[in-house]
Amino acid sequence: MMAETARALSIFLPFSIYCVILHVRLQEYKDMKIYKIIIALLPCLMFSINAKAQNQQPQSPEQQEKQMLEYIDKEVKRLSDLLELEYWQEFYVDSTLNHDLHARMEELQNMQKAKVENSDLYQAISDKWMQQIDNSYKRFFTEEQWAKYWKSGAKRAQKERDKRASKR
């Protein structure tokens, strides 16, 4: 905590001093009110940008797992509401997402550990697993549910995956 505060102050203080000096120089010009407002707000803006940058550190595995489980729960609820799924279908959606999204994350992490830099490979892995999810859904959705799911954005996602695949 102390190191973060020191780092924030090391960025914030020189900029603040600069702003104060600039503010004093602008005092000479009475008709430049907008500049005074901008100069007064800049230190706050810089401090908030620095604080936000510090908060965007990589997530721990526990945080990633929690975030994925929250996403899965929201997606199951969304599909259940949209498609009026039966209980057993909700179970299959949940199982499919749990298995396939975890497998996708594991494969992506393996690529990252191998220091693969080609973003197309990462996208290809994501596309492969999203296609697998759609294939699984098609097996247990009714025709009406599949049509509704397809119209709700899955068709567009499939077209984008196909377009990316044709470019590879």
C-alpha positions as CSV (number, residue, x, y, z in Angstrom):
1,M,0.0,0.0,0.0
2,M,2.8,2.4,0.9
3,A,4.7,1.7,-2.3
4,E,1.5,2.3,-4.4
5,T,1.0,5.7,-2.6
6,A,4.6,6.7,-3.1
7,R,4.4,5.8,-6.8
8,A,1.1,7.7,-7.2
9,L,2.6,10.8,-5.5
10,S,5.8,10.6,-7.6
11,I,3.6,11.0,-10.6
12,F,1.1,13.3,-9.1
13,L,3.3,15.9,-7.4
14,P,5.5,17.1,-10.3
15,F,2.4,17.4,-12.5
16,S,0.6,19.3,-9.7
17,I,3.6,21.7,-9.3
18,Y,3.5,22.3,-13.0
19,C,-0.2,23.0,-12.9
20,V,0.2,25.5,-10.0
21,I,2.9,27.4,-11.9
22,L,0.8,27.4,-15.0
23,H,-2.1,28.6,-13.0
24,V,-0.2,31.5,-11.5
25,R,0.9,32.5,-15.0
26,L,-2.8,32.3,-16.2
27,Q,-3.9,34.6,-13.3
28,E,-2.4,37.4,-15.3
29,Y,-5.1,36.9,-17.9
30,K,-8.5,37.5,-16.3
31,D,-10.5,36.5,-19.4
32,M,-9.1,33.0,-19.5
33,K,-11.6,31.3,-17.2
34,I,-11.9,28.1,-19.2
35,Y,-8.1,27.5,-18.9
36,K,-8.3,27.9,-15.1
37,I,-11.0,25.3,-15.0
38,I,-9.0,22.9,-17.1
39,I,-5.8,23.5,-15.1
40,A,-7.8,22.9,-11.9
41,L,-9.2,19.6,-13.1
42,L,-6.0,18.2,-14.7
43,P,-4.4,17.0,-11.5
44,C,-7.6,15.1,-10.5
45,L,-7.8,13.6,-14.0
46,M,-4.2,12.4,-13.9
47,F,-4.5,11.0,-10.4
48,S,-7.7,9.0,-11.4
49,I,-6.0,7.7,-14.5
50,N,-3.0,6.5,-12.5
51,A,-5.3,4.9,-9.9
52,K,-7.2,3.1,-12.6
53,A,-4.0,1.9,-14.2
54,Q,-2.9,0.4,-10.9
55,N,-6.2,-1.4,-10.5
56,Q,-5.9,-3.1,-13.9
57,Q,-3.3,-5.7,-12.8
58,P,-3.7,-9.3,-13.9
59,Q,-6.4,-11.2,-12.2
60,S,-5.5,-14.1,-9.9
61,P,-6.7,-17.6,-10.9
62,E,-9.4,-17.4,-8.2
63,Q,-10.7,-14.1,-9.6
64,Q,-10.7,-15.5,-13.1
65,E,-12.6,-18.6,-11.9
66,K,-15.1,-16.5,-10.0
67,Q,-15.6,-14.2,-13.1
68,M,-16.1,-17.2,-15.4
69,L,-18.7,-18.8,-13.0
70,E,-20.6,-15.5,-12.8
71,Y,-20.6,-15.3,-16.6
72,I,-21.8,-18.9,-16.9
73,D,-24.6,-18.3,-14.4
74,K,-25.7,-15.1,-16.3
75,E,-25.6,-16.9,-19.6
76,V,-27.7,-19.9,-18.3
77,K,-30.3,-17.4,-16.9
78,R,-30.3,-15.4,-20.2
79,L,-30.8,-18.5,-22.3
80,S,-33.4,-19.9,-19.9
81,D,-35.4,-16.7,-20.1
82,L,-35.0,-16.3,-23.8
83,L,-35.7,-19.9,-24.9
84,E,-37.9,-21.0,-22.0
85,L,-35.6,-23.9,-21.3
86,E,-36.7,-26.9,-19.3
87,Y,-34.8,-27.8,-16.2
88,W,-32.8,-30.6,-17.9
89,Q,-31.8,-28.2,-20.7
90,E,-30.6,-25.6,-18.2
91,F,-28.4,-28.4,-16.7
92,Y,-27.0,-29.2,-20.1
93,V,-26.3,-25.5,-20.9
94,D,-24.6,-25.1,-17.6
95,S,-22.5,-28.3,-18.0
96,T,-21.6,-27.4,-21.6
97,L,-20.5,-23.9,-20.6
98,N,-18.5,-25.2,-17.6
99,H,-16.7,-27.8,-19.6
100,D,-16.0,-25.9,-22.8
101,L,-15.2,-22.5,-21.3
102,H,-12.8,-24.1,-18.8
103,A,-11.2,-26.1,-21.6
104,R,-10.9,-23.0,-23.7
105,M,-9.3,-21.0,-20.9
106,E,-6.8,-23.9,-20.2
107,E,-5.9,-24.0,-23.9
108,L,-5.4,-20.3,-24.1
109,Q,-3.3,-20.3,-20.9
110,N,-1.1,-23.0,-22.4
111,M,-0.6,-20.9,-25.4
112,Q,0.3,-17.9,-23.2
113,K,2.7,-20.0,-21.2
114,A,4.4,-21.1,-24.4
115,K,4.7,-17.4,-25.2
116,V,2.8,-17.6,-28.5
117,E,2.4,-14.1,-29.8
118,N,0.2,-14.7,-32.9
119,S,-3.3,-13.3,-32.0
120,D,-4.9,-15.3,-34.8
121,L,-4.0,-18.5,-33.0
122,Y,-5.7,-17.3,-29.8
123,Q,-8.8,-16.3,-31.9
124,A,-8.8,-19.7,-33.6
125,I,-8.9,-21.4,-30.3
126,S,-11.7,-19.3,-29.0
127,D,-13.6,-19.8,-32.3
128,K,-13.1,-23.6,-32.0
129,W,-14.6,-23.7,-28.5
130,M,-17.5,-21.4,-29.3
131,Q,-18.3,-23.6,-32.3
132,Q,-18.2,-26.6,-30.0
133,I,-20.7,-24.9,-27.6
134,D,-23.0,-24.1,-30.5
135,N,-22.8,-27.8,-31.7
136,S,-23.7,-29.0,-28.2
137,Y,-26.6,-26.6,-27.9
138,K,-28.0,-27.8,-31.2
139,R,-28.1,-31.4,-29.9
140,F,-30.5,-30.6,-27.0
141,F,-32.4,-27.5,-28.1
142,T,-35.7,-28.0,-29.8
143,E,-36.0,-26.7,-33.4
144,E,-37.9,-23.6,-32.1
145,Q,-35.4,-23.0,-29.4
146,W,-32.5,-23.3,-31.9
147,A,-34.1,-20.9,-34.3
148,K,-34.7,-18.4,-31.5
149,Y,-31.1,-18.8,-30.3
150,W,-29.8,-18.5,-33.8
151,K,-31.7,-15.2,-34.3
152,S,-30.6,-13.8,-31.0
153,G,-27.0,-13.4,-32.2
154,A,-25.6,-16.8,-32.7
155,K,-26.0,-16.6,-36.4
156,R,-24.0,-13.4,-36.6
157,A,-21.3,-14.9,-34.3
158,Q,-21.1,-17.9,-36.6
159,K,-20.7,-15.7,-39.7
160,E,-17.9,-13.8,-38.0
161,R,-16.2,-17.1,-37.1
162,D,-16.6,-18.4,-40.7
163,K,-15.2,-15.1,-42.0
164,R,-12.1,-15.3,-39.7
165,A,-11.6,-19.0,-40.7
166,S,-11.7,-18.2,-44.4
167,K,-8.9,-15.6,-43.9
168,R,-6.6,-18.1,-42.2
